[in-house]
Amino acid sequence: MLLKTLQECAARAQPAALVEEAGGWWLRHSPGDAWWVGSVLPHDREDRVDLAETFCTSLGSQVRFQITPGVCADDLDERLCDRGYERSHDMSLQIASTADVLRQTHADVGEVSSRPTDEWLAAWQAVSRRDVSAERDLLSRIEHPSAYAYAAVEGQVVAVGRAVDEDGWAGVFGMATLPEARGQGAARSVLATLATWAAAREANHMYLQMVKSNVAAFRLYERTGFREVCTYHYRIRA
């Protein structure tokens, strides 16, 4: 199933510090990382909510479930609501052919490396406001081939993004553009760079996850060949 495959590829591209699998459920714990890295992926039809709650609370982390319709049990979202879990963060999973992204970007290709440079991390941190050391640890856990792209203006890195290649799919993550560089094609250049890297690796398809309310990002991805294949959200215990 495509949706399940992509969500699990995304989880491997943002690897938690601790992962235990229970059937098709991925129980994840990742202190210091963005909260979604440690969310539970309930990817089969069995009811393992109690097990997931025990796993998370025993490690001192908040219990969060990623709910992807068609991948999770049909009634899981309702059951979690009944248990007091609040709905949070409506998301969009989008895909594109790599060739389409290359055709639509029409941008100068920026720079790319196989590891994040200090300049790449500094630009990412300036936008995300998250901890660089935790991000370094997360990135060091990625097992699949990765690319770190950036666009620069007058020697300053103004936009970054990264991609992870797994089984012909290049996942796009960490897209960030400094406020003063937005609307000037820097993010488009980063996407062009990542698509060029993906094509060279014969990763013929790309995917990404984004907050659905981010209108500017939604417009960028739509104009560069991406289309939404599903929406998903989280359930977080109050």
VEXDREN-2710 file (C-alpha; in Angstrom, 1 decimal):
% VEXDREN-2710
k/r/px/py/pz
1/MET/0.0/0.0/0.0
2/LEU/1.5/3.3/-1.1
3/LEU/0.4/5.4/1.8
4/LYS/1.8/3.0/4.4
5/THR/5.0/2.6/2.4
6/LEU/5.6/6.4/2.3
7/GLN/4.7/7.1/5.9
8/GLU/7.2/4.4/7.0
9/CYS/9.8/5.7/4.6
10/ALA/9.3/9.1/6.2
11/ALA/9.7/7.6/9.6
12/ARG/13.0/6.1/8.6
13/ALA/14.1/9.4/7.1
14/GLN/13.3/11.0/10.5
15/PRO/14.5/8.2/12.7
16/ALA/13.6/8.1/16.4
17/ALA/16.2/7.3/19.0
18/LEU/14.2/4.2/20.1
19/VAL/11.8/2.2/17.9
20/GLU/9.9/-1.0/19.0
21/GLU/7.6/-2.7/16.6
22/ALA/4.5/-4.5/17.8
23/GLY/2.9/-6.1/14.8
24/GLY/2.4/-3.2/12.4
25/TRP/2.6/-0.6/15.2
26/TRP/5.8/1.5/15.5
27/LEU/6.3/2.6/19.1
28/ARG/8.8/5.5/19.0
29/HIS/10.6/7.5/21.6
30/SER/13.0/10.4/20.7
31/PRO/13.7/12.9/23.5
32/GLY/15.1/16.2/22.2
33/ASP/13.7/15.8/18.7
34/ALA/10.6/17.4/17.2
35/TRP/7.6/15.9/18.8
36/TRP/6.3/14.1/15.6
37/VAL/9.5/12.0/15.5
38/GLY/8.3/10.2/18.6
39/SER/4.7/9.7/17.5
40/VAL/3.2/6.2/17.4
41/LEU/2.5/4.8/13.9
42/PRO/-0.5/2.4/14.3
43/HIS/-0.1/0.7/11.0
44/ASP/-2.3/-2.4/11.3
45/ARG/-5.8/-3.1/12.3
46/GLU/-5.1/-4.5/15.8
47/ASP/-5.9/-2.5/18.9
48/ARG/-2.6/-1.9/20.7
49/VAL/-3.5/1.5/22.2
50/ASP/-2.9/0.2/25.8
51/LEU/0.5/-1.1/24.8
52/ALA/1.5/2.2/23.1
53/GLU/0.4/4.2/26.1
54/THR/2.4/2.0/28.4
55/PHE/5.5/2.3/26.2
56/CYS/5.3/6.1/26.0
57/THR/4.5/6.8/29.7
58/SER/7.2/4.4/30.9
59/LEU/9.7/6.5/29.0
60/GLY/8.2/9.8/30.3
61/SER/7.0/11.0/26.9
62/GLN/3.6/12.3/25.8
63/VAL/1.4/9.8/24.0
64/ARG/0.9/10.8/20.3
65/PHE/-0.6/8.9/17.4
66/GLN/-0.2/9.6/13.7
67/ILE/-3.5/8.9/12.1
68/THR/-3.4/8.2/8.3
69/PRO/-6.8/7.2/6.9
70/GLY/-6.6/3.9/5.0
71/VAL/-3.5/2.9/6.9
72/CYS/-4.8/2.8/10.5
73/ALA/-7.9/0.9/11.7
74/ASP/-11.0/2.7/10.5
75/ASP/-12.3/3.3/14.0
76/LEU/-9.0/4.2/15.7
77/ASP/-9.4/7.9/15.4
78/GLU/-12.9/7.8/17.0
79/ARG/-11.7/5.5/19.8
80/LEU/-8.8/7.8/20.6
81/CYS/-11.2/10.8/20.7
82/ASP/-13.4/8.9/23.1
83/ARG/-10.3/8.3/25.3
84/GLY/-9.7/12.0/25.5
85/TYR/-7.1/12.4/22.8
86/GLU/-7.3/15.8/21.0
87/ARG/-6.9/16.2/17.3
88/SER/-3.9/18.2/16.2
89/HIS/-1.9/19.3/13.2
90/ASP/-3.8/18.6/10.0
91/MET/-1.1/17.4/7.5
92/SER/-0.8/16.8/3.8
93/LEU/1.2/13.9/2.2
94/GLN/2.2/14.9/-1.4
95/ILE/3.9/13.1/-4.2
96/ALA/5.4/14.0/-7.6
97/SER/7.4/12.4/-10.4
98/THR/11.0/13.6/-10.2
99/ALA/10.9/14.4/-13.9
100/ASP/7.9/16.7/-13.3
101/VAL/9.6/18.5/-10.5
102/LEU/12.6/19.1/-12.8
103/ARG/10.4/20.4/-15.5
104/GLN/8.4/22.7/-13.2
105/THR/11.2/24.2/-11.1
106/HIS/13.1/25.9/-14.0
107/ALA/15.6/27.1/-11.4
108/ASP/19.3/27.3/-11.1
109/VAL/20.6/24.2/-9.3
110/GLY/22.2/25.0/-6.0
111/GLU/24.8/23.1/-4.1
112/VAL/24.4/19.6/-2.6
113/SER/26.5/17.5/-0.2
114/SER/26.0/14.1/1.4
115/ARG/26.3/15.5/4.9
116/PRO/24.9/18.6/6.5
117/THR/27.4/21.4/6.7
118/ASP/27.6/23.9/9.5
119/GLU/26.1/26.5/7.2
120/TRP/23.3/24.2/6.2
121/LEU/22.5/23.6/9.9
122/ALA/22.7/27.3/10.8
123/ALA/20.2/28.2/8.1
124/TRP/17.9/25.4/9.1
125/GLN/18.1/26.4/12.8
126/ALA/17.5/30.1/12.1
127/VAL/14.1/29.1/10.6
128/SER/13.1/26.1/12.6
129/ARG/14.3/27.4/16.0
130/ARG/15.0/23.9/17.0
131/ASP/18.1/22.4/18.7
132/VAL/21.0/21.8/16.3
133/SER/22.7/19.2/18.4
134/ALA/19.5/17.1/18.5
135/GLU/19.1/17.5/14.8
136/ARG/22.7/16.3/14.2
137/ASP/22.0/13.2/16.3
138/LEU/18.8/12.5/14.3
139/LEU/20.5/13.0/10.9
140/SER/23.3/10.6/12.0
141/ARG/20.8/7.9/12.5
142/ILE/19.6/7.9/8.9
143/GLU/20.7/4.7/7.1
144/HIS/19.6/5.5/3.5
145/PRO/21.5/7.8/1.1
146/SER/20.8/11.4/1.8
147/ALA/21.4/14.8/0.1
148/TYR/21.7/18.2/1.7
149/ALA/20.9/21.0/-0.7
150/TYR/21.2/24.8/-0.3
151/ALA/20.8/28.0/-2.2
152/ALA/23.1/30.9/-1.5
153/VAL/23.0/34.6/-2.2
154/GLU/26.3/36.5/-2.2
155/GLY/27.9/33.7/-0.3
156/GLN/25.2/33.4/2.4
157/VAL/23.1/30.3/2.6
158/VAL/19.5/31.5/2.5
159/ALA/17.5/28.2/1.8
160/VAL/18.1/24.6/2.6
161/GLY/16.4/21.2/2.3
162/ARG/17.3/17.5/2.4
163/ALA/16.2/14.4/0.7
164/VAL/16.5/10.7/1.5
165/ASP/16.4/8.0/-1.2
166/GLU/14.7/4.7/-0.4
167/ASP/13.4/2.2/-3.0
168/GLY/13.1/4.8/-5.8
169/TRP/11.4/7.4/-3.7
170/ALA/13.1/10.6/-2.6
171/GLY/11.6/12.1/0.5
172/VAL/11.9/15.8/0.9
173/PHE/12.5/17.2/4.5
174/GLY/13.9/20.2/6.3
175/MET/12.9/22.8/3.8
176/ALA/13.6/26.2/5.2
177/THR/14.1/29.6/3.8
178/LEU/15.3/32.7/5.6
179/PRO/12.5/35.3/5.8
180/GLU/14.4/37.9/3.8
181/ALA/14.9/35.5/0.9
182/ARG/11.3/34.3/0.6
183/GLY/9.5/34.8/-2.7
184/GLN/12.8/35.0/-4.6
185/GLY/13.1/31.5/-5.9
186/ALA/15.5/30.1/-3.3
187/ALA/13.2/27.3/-2.2
188/ARG/12.5/26.4/-5.8
189/SER/16.3/26.2/-6.4
190/VAL/16.6/23.8/-3.4
191/LEU/13.9/21.6/-4.8
192/ALA/15.5/21.6/-8.2
193/THR/18.8/20.6/-6.6
194/LEU/17.1/17.7/-4.7
195/ALA/15.3/16.6/-7.8
196/THR/18.5/16.6/-9.8
197/TRP/20.1/14.4/-7.1
198/ALA/17.1/12.1/-7.1
199/ALA/17.2/11.7/-10.8
200/ALA/20.9/10.8/-10.8
201/ARG/20.1/8.0/-8.3
202/GLU/17.1/6.9/-10.5
203/ALA/14.7/7.8/-7.7
204/ASN/11.9/8.6/-10.1
205/HIS/9.3/9.7/-7.5
206/MET/9.4/12.3/-4.7
207/TYR/7.2/12.8/-1.7
208/LEU/6.9/15.2/1.2
209/GLN/4.8/16.0/4.3
210/MET/3.6/19.4/5.2
211/VAL/1.3/21.3/7.5
212/LYS/-1.9/21.8/5.5
213/SER/-2.4/25.3/6.7
214/ASN/1.0/26.5/5.3
215/VAL/-0.5/28.3/2.2
216/ALA/2.8/29.5/0.9
217/ALA/4.4/26.1/1.0
218/PHE/1.3/24.5/-0.5
219/ARG/1.5/26.9/-3.4
220/LEU/5.2/26.2/-4.0
221/TYR/4.8/22.5/-4.1
222/GLU/1.7/22.7/-6.3
223/ARG/3.6/24.8/-8.8
224/THR/6.6/22.4/-8.8
225/GLY/4.6/19.3/-9.7
226/PHE/3.4/17.9/-6.3
227/ARG/-0.1/16.7/-5.7
228/GLU/-1.8/15.7/-2.5
229/VAL/-2.5/11.9/-2.1
230/CYS/-3.9/12.1/1.4
231/THR/-4.4/14.1/4.5
232/TYR/-3.5/12.9/8.0
233/HIS/-3.4/14.2/11.5
234/TYR/-2.3/13.5/15.0
235/ARG/-4.1/12.5/18.2
236/ILE/-2.4/13.8/21.4
237/ARG/-3.5/13.0/24.9
238/ALA/-4.4/16.2/26.7
END
